[in-house]
Amino acid sequence: MSEELVKIEKPPVESFSEERKLYLVPLLYAGRDAPQEYMEKYELYWHQLEEQIANQESKIGKVRRVYHESLYIGGEDGLKALEQLNPHSYKMTNERTQAGATLEATEEAELANECMDWERFLLFGFISRGAAEKVGELYRESATKRYEHIAQRIDETLEANEVAILFIREGHHVQFPQDIKVFMVAPPALDTIHRWLRERPVDKKEEKSAEPDKQEEPEKQEET
C-alpha cells in the first residue's frame, strides 16, 4: 500500500534516500471561459506547485521520470502532445526533460478512451436505474484496467532510487507498488480552489468552463 504525505515540505528526507519516490500531483485544468476568480486561484496553484517540487528536488534529488494521464507516447512526441493538453504541466515537464528527465508513455489509448466514454454516459444521466447500474459497472471495470495499466507502466520504468512525478486528476484509483514512496503534493491553493468550488453559487455554464477543454486523446498521438 502506498504512503501518502499531504505536507510535502516536511518529509523526513533521510529515510527515503534509498527508495523509489513519486510525487503525486493533482492535475487541474481551466476551460477557455473559466471565471477570472477561478483563474487567479488556478495560476497560484501552479506557481505554488512548482515551488514545492523544486524545494523537494533540492533535498531528495532531481526528477528523472515524468508520467502524465492521457499521454500514450513519451519523449519529444509526448511533449508536443502535452503542450496541447495542459500548458502548465507541459512547462514543468519540459524544464525537467531539458535537465535530463524522461517523459514516459503512461496510458494505453484504448483503455483510457473506453473509460472516458463510459464516464460521459454517466454524466449524461439515465431514466432507467438498470441502465445506470449497468453502465456504472462497465465504467468501474474499465477504470480498474486503466489504473492498473498506469501502475504497471510506473513499476516497469521507474528505476531504483529514482524520483518521478505523476500528473493525474483527483479521484483516480491507481494502486502504486509497495516499494514506491508516494508523496501527495498539496499546495495551499488546492484547498482554496476546493473551498471556492463548494461555496460558489451553482452555475451550470460556469461549472463546465472550469473543466478541461480536452479530456480525450490529444491530436496526433501515435503509439509506438
Short mmCIF file of the C-alpha atoms (twelve columns), coordinates in Angstrom:
data_MODEL
# 
_entry.id   MODEL 
# 
loop_
_atom_site.group_PDB 
_atom_site.id 
_atom_site.type_symbol 
_atom_site.label_atom_id 
_atom_site.label_alt_id 
_atom_site.label_comp_id 
_atom_site.label_asym_id 
_atom_site.label_seq_id 
_atom_site.Cartn_x 
_atom_site.Cartn_y 
_atom_site.Cartn_z 
_atom_site.pdbx_PDB_model_num 
ATOM 1   C CA . MET A 1   0.000   0.000  0.000   1 
ATOM 2   C CA . SER A 2   1.432   3.381  -0.956  1 
ATOM 3   C CA . GLU A 3   2.125   6.026  1.642   1 
ATOM 4   C CA . GLU A 4   0.707   9.492  1.185   1 
ATOM 5   C CA . LEU A 5   2.175   12.681 2.648   1 
ATOM 6   C CA . VAL A 6   -0.042  15.739 2.328   1 
ATOM 7   C CA . LYS A 7   2.528   18.190 3.672   1 
ATOM 8   C CA . ILE A 8   5.205   17.614 1.105   1 
ATOM 9   C CA . GLU A 9   7.512   20.254 2.535   1 
ATOM 10  C CA . LYS A 10  8.071   18.278 5.748   1 
ATOM 11  C CA . PRO A 11  9.006   14.646 4.953   1 
ATOM 12  C CA . PRO A 12  11.938  13.076 6.839   1 
ATOM 13  C CA . VAL A 13  14.154  13.169 3.757   1 
ATOM 14  C CA . GLU A 14  16.950  10.934 5.026   1 
ATOM 15  C CA . SER A 15  14.661  7.927  5.463   1 
ATOM 16  C CA . PHE A 16  13.633  8.000  1.787   1 
ATOM 17  C CA . SER A 17  17.057  8.206  0.145   1 
ATOM 18  C CA . GLU A 18  17.201  4.529  -0.934  1 
ATOM 19  C CA . GLU A 19  13.634  4.137  -2.238  1 
ATOM 20  C CA . ARG A 20  11.824  4.797  -5.473  1 
ATOM 21  C CA . LYS A 21  9.902   8.022  -4.951  1 
ATOM 22  C CA . LEU A 22  6.893   9.510  -6.707  1 
ATOM 23  C CA . TYR A 23  5.351   12.960 -6.415  1 
ATOM 24  C CA . LEU A 24  1.600   12.590 -6.966  1 
ATOM 25  C CA . VAL A 25  0.363   15.861 -8.467  1 
ATOM 26  C CA . PRO A 26  -3.367  16.683 -8.715  1 
ATOM 27  C CA . LEU A 27  -3.853  17.710 -12.330 1 
ATOM 28  C CA . LEU A 28  -6.024  20.808 -12.698 1 
ATOM 29  C CA . TYR A 29  -7.357  22.327 -15.898 1 
ATOM 30  C CA . ALA A 30  -9.016  25.591 -16.872 1 
ATOM 31  C CA . GLY A 31  -11.578 25.908 -19.637 1 
ATOM 32  C CA . ARG A 32  -11.459 28.740 -22.154 1 
ATOM 33  C CA . ASP A 33  -14.347 30.522 -20.409 1 
ATOM 34  C CA . ALA A 34  -13.285 29.862 -16.809 1 
ATOM 35  C CA . PRO A 35  -14.229 32.702 -14.392 1 
ATOM 36  C CA . GLN A 36  -11.475 35.180 -13.583 1 
ATOM 37  C CA . GLU A 37  -11.795 34.351 -9.884  1 
ATOM 38  C CA . TYR A 38  -11.035 30.715 -10.635 1 
ATOM 39  C CA . MET A 39  -8.163  31.593 -12.962 1 
ATOM 40  C CA . GLU A 40  -6.420  33.593 -10.235 1 
ATOM 41  C CA . LYS A 41  -6.532  30.600 -7.894  1 
ATOM 42  C CA . TYR A 42  -5.577  28.251 -10.713 1 
ATOM 43  C CA . GLU A 43  -2.457  30.245 -11.612 1 
ATOM 44  C CA . LEU A 44  -1.486  30.474 -7.936  1 
ATOM 45  C CA . TYR A 45  -1.861  26.701 -7.609  1 
ATOM 46  C CA . TRP A 46  0.639   26.022 -10.384 1 
ATOM 47  C CA . HIS A 47  3.060   28.619 -9.023  1 
ATOM 48  C CA . GLN A 48  2.993   27.039 -5.555  1 
ATOM 49  C CA . LEU A 49  3.291   23.575 -7.058  1 
ATOM 50  C CA . GLU A 50  6.453   24.477 -8.950  1 
ATOM 51  C CA . GLU A 51  7.973   25.925 -5.784  1 
ATOM 52  C CA . GLN A 52  7.185   22.822 -3.724  1 
ATOM 53  C CA . ILE A 53  8.562   20.394 -6.285  1 
ATOM 54  C CA . ALA A 54  11.732  22.464 -6.755  1 
ATOM 55  C CA . ASN A 55  12.199  22.580 -2.987  1 
ATOM 56  C CA . GLN A 56  11.952  18.803 -2.708  1 
ATOM 57  C CA . GLU A 57  14.297  18.246 -5.627  1 
ATOM 58  C CA . SER A 58  16.935  20.257 -3.777  1 
ATOM 59  C CA . LYS A 59  16.631  17.850 -0.831  1 
ATOM 60  C CA . ILE A 60  15.843  14.443 -2.325  1 
ATOM 61  C CA . GLY A 61  17.197  14.665 -5.851  1 
ATOM 62  C CA . LYS A 62  16.202  15.699 -9.342  1 
ATOM 63  C CA . VAL A 63  13.132  14.230 -11.012 1 
ATOM 64  C CA . ARG A 64  14.255  11.585 -13.501 1 
ATOM 65  C CA . ARG A 65  10.904  10.465 -14.937 1 
ATOM 66  C CA . VAL A 66  7.588   12.169 -15.647 1 
ATOM 67  C CA . TYR A 67  4.237   10.382 -16.029 1 
ATOM 68  C CA . HIS A 68  1.065   12.136 -17.182 1 
ATOM 69  C CA . GLU A 69  -2.515  10.966 -17.609 1 
ATOM 70  C CA . SER A 70  -3.865  10.909 -21.176 1 
ATOM 71  C CA . LEU A 71  -0.388  10.526 -22.686 1 
ATOM 72  C CA . TYR A 72  0.122   7.387  -24.769 1 
ATOM 73  C CA . ILE A 73  3.538   8.341  -26.126 1 
ATOM 74  C CA . GLY A 74  6.692   9.639  -24.471 1 
ATOM 75  C CA . GLY A 75  9.777   11.591 -25.474 1 
ATOM 76  C CA . GLU A 76  9.639   14.561 -27.858 1 
ATOM 77  C CA . ASP A 77  6.348   13.476 -29.443 1 
ATOM 78  C CA . GLY A 78  4.829   13.170 -25.993 1 
ATOM 79  C CA . LEU A 79  5.962   16.696 -25.137 1 
ATOM 80  C CA . LYS A 80  4.243   18.056 -28.241 1 
ATOM 81  C CA . ALA A 81  1.004   16.318 -27.269 1 
ATOM 82  C CA . LEU A 82  1.334   17.526 -23.672 1 
ATOM 83  C CA . GLU A 83  1.702   21.136 -24.796 1 
ATOM 84  C CA . GLN A 84  -1.798  20.879 -26.286 1 
ATOM 85  C CA . LEU A 85  -3.222  19.112 -23.258 1 
ATOM 86  C CA . ASN A 86  -2.072  21.321 -20.362 1 
ATOM 87  C CA . PRO A 87  0.398   24.234 -20.747 1 
ATOM 88  C CA . HIS A 88  1.297   24.288 -17.053 1 
ATOM 89  C CA . SER A 89  2.187   20.616 -16.684 1 
ATOM 90  C CA . TYR A 90  3.948   20.901 -20.049 1 
ATOM 91  C CA . LYS A 91  6.126   23.725 -18.711 1 
ATOM 92  C CA . MET A 92  7.127   21.749 -15.619 1 
ATOM 93  C CA . THR A 93  7.777   18.633 -17.687 1 
ATOM 94  C CA . ASN A 94  9.752   20.426 -20.385 1 
ATOM 95  C CA . GLU A 95  12.037  22.041 -17.810 1 
ATOM 96  C CA . ARG A 96  12.831  18.633 -16.365 1 
ATOM 97  C CA . THR A 97  13.354  16.880 -19.666 1 
ATOM 98  C CA . GLN A 98  15.767  19.676 -20.592 1 
ATOM 99  C CA . ALA A 99  17.636  18.759 -17.396 1 
ATOM 100 C CA . GLY A 100 17.767  15.071 -18.345 1 
ATOM 101 C CA . ALA A 101 14.447  13.601 -17.174 1 
ATOM 102 C CA . THR A 102 12.424  11.226 -19.373 1 
ATOM 103 C CA . LEU A 103 8.757   11.722 -20.254 1 
ATOM 104 C CA . GLU A 104 7.251   8.235  -20.242 1 
ATOM 105 C CA . ALA A 105 4.247   6.923  -22.159 1 
ATOM 106 C CA . THR A 106 1.790   6.487  -19.297 1 
ATOM 107 C CA . GLU A 107 -1.512  5.217  -20.686 1 
ATOM 108 C CA . GLU A 108 -2.827  2.727  -23.230 1 
ATOM 109 C CA . ALA A 109 -5.042  4.615  -25.667 1 
ATOM 110 C CA . GLU A 110 -7.900  2.123  -25.965 1 
ATOM 111 C CA . LEU A 111 -8.212  1.654  -22.200 1 
ATOM 112 C CA . ALA A 112 -8.221  5.382  -21.479 1 
ATOM 113 C CA . ASN A 113 -10.665 6.241  -24.256 1 
ATOM 114 C CA . GLU A 114 -13.059 3.459  -23.267 1 
ATOM 115 C CA . CYS A 115 -13.001 4.649  -19.657 1 
ATOM 116 C CA . MET A 116 -13.754 8.242  -20.667 1 
ATOM 117 C CA . ASP A 117 -16.572 7.122  -22.968 1 
ATOM 118 C CA . TRP A 118 -18.316 5.293  -20.113 1 
ATOM 119 C CA . GLU A 119 -17.736 8.320  -17.883 1 
ATOM 120 C CA . ARG A 120 -19.514 10.542 -20.415 1 
ATOM 121 C CA . PHE A 121 -22.539 8.246  -20.363 1 
ATOM 122 C CA . LEU A 122 -22.677 8.517  -16.568 1 
ATOM 123 C CA . LEU A 123 -22.537 12.313 -16.738 1 
ATOM 124 C CA . PHE A 124 -25.493 12.416 -19.138 1 
ATOM 125 C CA . GLY A 125 -27.752 10.639 -16.624 1 
ATOM 126 C CA . PHE A 126 -30.336 7.879  -17.103 1 
ATOM 127 C CA . ILE A 127 -34.079 7.350  -16.857 1 
ATOM 128 C CA . SER A 128 -33.663 3.639  -16.148 1 
ATOM 129 C CA . ARG A 129 -32.000 2.591  -12.907 1 
ATOM 130 C CA . GLY A 130 -30.990 -0.694 -14.503 1 
ATOM 131 C CA . ALA A 131 -29.185 1.075  -17.328 1 
ATOM 132 C CA . ALA A 132 -27.418 3.354  -14.857 1 
ATOM 133 C CA . GLU A 133 -26.222 0.380  -12.815 1 
ATOM 134 C CA . LYS A 134 -25.028 -1.478 -15.908 1 
ATOM 135 C CA . VAL A 135 -23.085 1.485  -17.273 1 
ATOM 136 C CA . GLY A 136 -21.683 2.173  -13.810 1 
ATOM 137 C CA . GLU A 137 -20.407 -1.399 -13.624 1 
ATOM 138 C CA . LEU A 138 -18.816 -1.145 -17.071 1 
ATOM 139 C CA . TYR A 139 -17.187 2.151  -16.116 1 
ATOM 140 C CA . ARG A 140 -15.707 0.691  -12.923 1 
ATOM 141 C CA . GLU A 141 -14.334 -2.314 -14.799 1 
ATOM 142 C CA . SER A 142 -12.792 -0.077 -17.440 1 
ATOM 143 C CA . ALA A 143 -11.354 2.340  -14.870 1 
ATOM 144 C CA . THR A 144 -9.777  -0.525 -12.929 1 
ATOM 145 C CA . LYS A 145 -7.976  -1.753 -16.049 1 
ATOM 146 C CA . ARG A 146 -6.877  1.769  -16.913 1 
ATOM 147 C CA . TYR A 147 -5.407  2.478  -13.483 1 
ATOM 148 C CA . GLU A 148 -3.764  -0.939 -13.326 1 
ATOM 149 C CA . HIS A 149 -2.014  -0.124 -16.597 1 
ATOM 150 C CA . ILE A 150 -0.742  3.205  -15.230 1 
ATOM 151 C CA . ALA A 151 0.617   1.490  -12.117 1 
ATOM 152 C CA . GLN A 152 2.269   -1.178 -14.261 1 
ATOM 153 C CA . ARG A 153 3.930   1.408  -16.504 1 
ATOM 154 C CA . ILE A 154 5.372   3.197  -13.490 1 
ATOM 155 C CA . ASP A 155 6.576   -0.044 -11.932 1 
ATOM 156 C CA . GLU A 156 8.243   -1.155 -15.179 1 
ATOM 157 C CA . THR A 157 10.067  2.104  -15.885 1 
ATOM 158 C CA . LEU A 158 10.890  3.755  -12.539 1 
ATOM 159 C CA . GLU A 159 14.327  2.536  -11.520 1 
ATOM 160 C CA . ALA A 160 15.737  2.051  -8.007  1 
ATOM 161 C CA . ASN A 161 16.496  5.319  -6.182  1 
ATOM 162 C CA . GLU A 162 14.836  7.394  -8.912  1 
ATOM 163 C CA . VAL A 163 12.408  10.262 -8.310  1 
ATOM 164 C CA . ALA A 164 9.364   10.750 -10.554 1 
ATOM 165 C CA . ILE A 165 6.220   12.868 -10.962 1 
ATOM 166 C CA . LEU A 166 2.749   11.655 -11.901 1 
ATOM 167 C CA . PHE A 167 0.253   14.280 -13.087 1 
ATOM 168 C CA . ILE A 168 -3.258  12.873 -12.726 1 
ATOM 169 C CA . ARG A 169 -6.701  14.221 -11.914 1 
ATOM 170 C CA . GLU A 170 -8.074  13.853 -8.394  1 
ATOM 171 C CA . GLY A 171 -10.385 10.911 -7.818  1 
ATOM 172 C CA . HIS A 172 -8.150  8.355  -9.504  1 
ATOM 173 C CA . HIS A 173 -7.679  4.857  -8.055  1 
ATOM 174 C CA . VAL A 174 -4.126  3.998  -9.036  1 
ATOM 175 C CA . GLN A 175 -2.643  1.472  -6.593  1 
ATOM 176 C CA . PHE A 176 1.097   2.005  -6.529  1 
ATOM 177 C CA . PRO A 177 3.688   -0.737 -5.932  1 
ATOM 178 C CA . GLN A 178 4.528   -1.108 -2.253  1 
ATOM 179 C CA . ASP A 179 8.186   -0.212 -2.704  1 
ATOM 180 C CA . ILE A 180 7.404   3.228  -4.150  1 
ATOM 181 C CA . LYS A 181 7.189   6.062  -1.633  1 
ATOM 182 C CA . VAL A 182 4.338   8.310  -2.765  1 
ATOM 183 C CA . PHE A 183 4.173   11.972 -1.792  1 
ATOM 184 C CA . MET A 184 0.820   13.693 -2.296  1 
ATOM 185 C CA . VAL A 185 1.655   17.236 -3.379  1 
ATOM 186 C CA . ALA A 186 -0.927  19.625 -1.933  1 
ATOM 187 C CA . PRO A 187 -0.159  23.340 -2.340  1 
ATOM 188 C CA . PRO A 188 -2.320  25.623 -0.145  1 
ATOM 189 C CA . ALA A 189 -4.092  26.928 -3.251  1 
ATOM 190 C CA . LEU A 190 -5.584  23.461 -3.828  1 
ATOM 191 C CA . ASP A 191 -7.677  23.759 -0.657  1 
ATOM 192 C CA . THR A 192 -8.616  27.290 -1.683  1 
ATOM 193 C CA . ILE A 193 -9.895  26.009 -5.027  1 
ATOM 194 C CA . HIS A 194 -11.846 23.186 -3.388  1 
ATOM 195 C CA . ARG A 195 -13.476 25.626 -0.972  1 
ATOM 196 C CA . TRP A 196 -14.301 28.054 -3.777  1 
ATOM 197 C CA . LEU A 197 -15.950 25.298 -5.818  1 
ATOM 198 C CA . ARG A 198 -18.024 24.199 -2.808  1 
ATOM 199 C CA . GLU A 199 -19.173 27.656 -1.740  1 
ATOM 200 C CA . ARG A 200 -19.800 29.456 -5.021  1 
ATOM 201 C CA . PRO A 201 -23.348 29.660 -6.406  1 
ATOM 202 C CA . VAL A 202 -24.065 26.780 -8.777  1 
ATOM 203 C CA . ASP A 203 -23.992 27.901 -12.402 1 
ATOM 204 C CA . LYS A 204 -24.003 25.064 -14.920 1 
ATOM 205 C CA . LYS A 205 -22.335 27.112 -17.641 1 
ATOM 206 C CA . GLU A 206 -19.528 28.387 -15.406 1 
ATOM 207 C CA . GLU A 207 -19.146 24.981 -13.750 1 
ATOM 208 C CA . LYS A 208 -18.467 23.481 -17.174 1 
ATOM 209 C CA . SER A 209 -15.955 26.216 -18.004 1 
ATOM 210 C CA . ALA A 210 -13.690 25.161 -15.141 1 
ATOM 211 C CA . GLU A 211 -13.388 21.662 -16.601 1 
ATOM 212 C CA . PRO A 212 -10.605 20.678 -19.016 1 
ATOM 213 C CA . ASP A 213 -11.053 21.634 -22.634 1 
ATOM 214 C CA . LYS A 214 -9.530  18.336 -23.768 1 
ATOM 215 C CA . GLN A 215 -10.167 15.208 -21.749 1 
ATOM 216 C CA . GLU A 216 -9.759  12.887 -24.677 1 
ATOM 217 C CA . GLU A 217 -6.670  11.917 -26.616 1 
ATOM 218 C CA . PRO A 218 -4.704  14.972 -27.830 1 
ATOM 219 C CA . GLU A 219 -4.352  15.166 -31.595 1 
ATOM 220 C CA . LYS A 220 -1.576  13.325 -33.389 1 
ATOM 221 C CA . GLN A 221 -0.654  10.960 -30.570 1 
ATOM 222 C CA . GLU A 222 0.594   7.813  -32.201 1 
ATOM 223 C CA . GLU A 223 1.601   4.891  -30.041 1 
ATOM 224 C CA . THR A 224 4.902   3.287  -30.901 1 
# 
